[in-house]
Structure formats: C-alpha cells, structure tokens
Amino acid sequence: MKLLQVIGSMNPSTGGPCQVIRNSAPELEKQGVHTVVVCMDDPAAEFLGKDAFAIKALGPGKTAWCYSPKLLPWLLENITSFDAVLLHGLWLYPGYALQKAIEQLKGTKATFGKEKAALPKLFVMSHGMLDPYFQRASGRKFKALRNWIYWKLIEGKVINEAEGVLFTCKEEKRLARQPFRPYRPKKEINIGFGIAAPPPFSLKMRNALQEKCPELKNCPYILFLSRIHEKKGVDLLIKAYATLVKTKRAASVMPGLPCEMDKPSSGKPAELPKLVIAGPGIETTYGQRMYELVLENPDLRNSVLFPGMLNGDAKWATFYCSEVFILSSHQENFGIAVVEALACGKPVLISSQVNIWQEIKAAGAGLVAEDTPRGVETLLQCWSKLSIAEKLRMGRNGRELYKVRFANRPAARKLLQALTYTQE
C-alpha cells in the first residue's frame, strides 16, 4: 500500500501533527505501507533529510495559509499513484488543494486511452483543530469568525466529503461535533495515538542535560515541556509555583507554620523542586512576558529555568531525571509530551482540558484539575502531599498505561485498519 501524507510543515517546532507522521511512518512501513510526505517547507530546511521516509518539500509556504503554487500541479500529476491520502490539520491551503485536485481528476480520463485513473481515498486528521475552544476563547473573536466563514466556503466540504475523519481519543471526537454546521463526516474513527518507546536512560543523556542545564545537577524538579504559548497555561503554572514557593518560604522563617512540603517521616522539610519550563517560544511576546514574570519575583529567579527547546539525549534526560511532568493547558488535543513522560515512568499533573485526562485518571497515572489559577495550585499542592511510595506507584501506573494504550505499534495498526476500512 502507498500512502501520501500531506501537511503544512514537518518542522518539529510546529508541534504534534508532524510528530504523528514521524511516529507512525516507520511502524506502517513494517506493516507494508510505504509513506511519502508532502509539505510546504523549504527543501533546504535543516530539519529535513533526517527521516527514513520520503519527504517532498514544495515550499516555503507563503502567508499563514501555507500557500504553495507547486502543490496543486504536483497532486494532479502524482496523487493517482497512491492508495490513500491522509491530510494532517485544517484551515490551510493543503486541504483546499487536495479537494481541488480530487474534484479536477474526477471524471477525467487517463492518457493513451487507458481506463479512468483510480482516485485514492482521502482521510483527514484534524489534530484538535475542531475543538470548540478555538471558537470560544477570549481574544479569538476575529479568528472564530474567519474560521466560520472558511468552514462554509471550504473546510466543511473537505471534512464532509472525505472518506473519514480520524481522531486521537474519544474526547477529541466528541468535542469536534460542537463548533460547526453542517458537520456530517462519512466516518468518525478514533485511532488513538502512539509514540515510539523512549531510549533507555544512559550516562550520555545525563551529561547532555548537565551541559544544557547545569543548574539542575542533583536537584529535584518539576518539568513543563511544550511550546511556551498562552494556550498552554504557562502563566498559570508560574503563578501557582510562586504560591508554592511563598508557602515554603513562610514556613522556613516561621517554624510554627505548617508546610505542605514537610515530610514528617524524615523529620525535615523536603527540598522544594525547581520548575523547568522547556520548549520553543521564549522569544515571542508571550514568552518574554513569562520570562519577565520570573525575573520580577526574587523567589523565582533561581528556581525557574528556561532551557529552550530540547532534543535528543537532553530531552529524554530531562524526562527521566524529573520528579513529575506538568501541563496546565487550556486546550490540548492529545499531549505527546504527556505520553512521553508516561513512557519514561513519570507521573503527570494535567488540566482537564488535556483530552486524555480520563484515561490518565482512571489508570492512577497522575493528577487532574481545572485549567484555572486555583486548579493548577491544587495540582502542585496535592503532589507535594504525596508520599514517595505514592509517587513511585503513580509513575509505574503511567508506564503501564503507555504500554497498553499509547505504544507505537498498536496505534499504527489502528491507523492502517482505518485507512483500509477494516477497523472494528
């Protein structure tokens, strides 16, 4: 089987959609599916050329719509050589171009009098872009109106005429039904999502982390690893952590004041973990605001670290050496970093807007609260009250949840079943 996957960008800094391709393509290859990716990146981009599957870069894409004049002609010439096409993401030119290419090829004859060329089945993976959050969030009124108009003119047709819309979890599928009308996909298929097993921890990883972030040597820390973006609730996290630090500080100077971080069994207060906020986006307006929020607070300057985007050994070491992972998002379709933390045997603290929160809560693999100031404070406070045994048990539960629900191979198998209509 030949599968064409179409996406705006394969740049890792763009988040989850390109990671879905990188996770699934090698496993699909083992199951007889040959993947070709078409993206709107510059062919000379430094992040290309490192994958085991073929990538055709037709960009760089122009404007936020990710327009490339080369895409439609390429699709018209090549699309009939594939058995299925999977579009990743919405609201961009690639989806429009796919719809136009299929329309133009319908009813046409192949050259030299041959039979009409067979058109591949088109599937769409929305990656949470149909979540009602994007239509309801304050500050997005113009974008919400733009999306509604775009749905009426273009995107509704892409969704409703595709062979199926694929989702990573039940909650994403449920939420996708709310914001737009008419919403009548032929099939809604929950394929789940999987990541490759992380490499085993090594001394090389530890050295990479110490080189990237020497302040963490032998220090416990809470890890946030994602884009530094307003949607991720980084401001809530920093303020909640500041409250925790203030509580600890007050207890240290007033012995009679009970402290959440005290461990009676040890007879002394536990060391307050640092907060590591890793990921791209510190250079943005929002990122700079978060950086200044830390600098303005004397209690946080030496406790909150911004190591930037982490890759390879440094990234995995950051997971393995952390005490717990936290993601306080206002909207998170799946949360790849959450599952990466689980795969490393780490408990997770997440908001109820991370769509896999029900699976995590049911497995006892982490704590869940609302995406509010009080909710994030509650996550940190409740975590600080747990015993070491409870924290370790939560980590083991997380590792087991990864193996049962989020491992790469079964997820790739479900994707293949969806593409061939053999899903249960």
Secondary structure, DSSP 8 states (H G I E B T S, - for coil): -EEEEE-S---GGG-HHHHHHHHHHHHHHHTT-EEEEEE-S-TT-TTSS-SSSEEEE----BTTTTB-TTHHHHHHHHGGG-SEEEEE-SSSHHHHHHHHHHHHHTT---GGG-------EEEEE-TTTT-THHHHSTT-HHHHHHHHHHIIIIIHHHHHHSSEEEESSHHHHHHHTSS-SS---S-EEE----B-------HHHHHHHHHH-GGGTT--EEEEES---GGGTHHHHHHHHHHHHHHHHHHHH-TTS--TTEETTTTEE----EEEEESS-TTSHHHHHHHHHHHT-TTTTTTEEEEE---HHHHHHHHHH-SEEEE--S-BSS-HHHHHHHHTT--EEEETTBTTHHHHHHHT-EEEE-SSHHHHHHHHHHHHHS-HHHHHHHHHHHHHHIIIIIBHHHHHHHHHHHHTT---
